[in-house]
Amino acid sequence: MAAKSSVATNGHKRAAAKRAKAASSTQEVRATYVENWAGEAQALRERLIFLCENLAPTRGRYQYLESRTGIGASKWQNVFIGRQMPSIEMLAAMCHYRLDYALWLMTGTATGTGLLAANRVPSKEEWDRFTVHRAWVKDRKAAGEHNE
């Protein structure tokens, strides 16, 4: 009888250890996911902003985007200033208006072969100019927040 009890106890201990290992593994996977995809989400946001800046005029940009997409100007502004991430509706709208850049917008790459031959990617110079400008805007915003 004692042997059965010890086997049952060992079985429960192994099961508990297995559950603990699975829980820590799940936490590690979540942490890795958050770490990897946070950067991807930010890059997607920057690609959307790049296309919006090339589609909409500088003056009245948010109102222009609202008139073309039906998505509120304040929501577009929130994406530009970093208060929110783009919504699915924003991404779908930009894919509609900039079909030639749709694959690049969503994935960050474009193959340029077969059915996808029409997909474009901005030139290195265009993208570098954009990223330098965005960094300048963020620096100015940060400096303004510290001075207030």
Beta strands, then each sheet from edge to edge (+ up, - down):
end
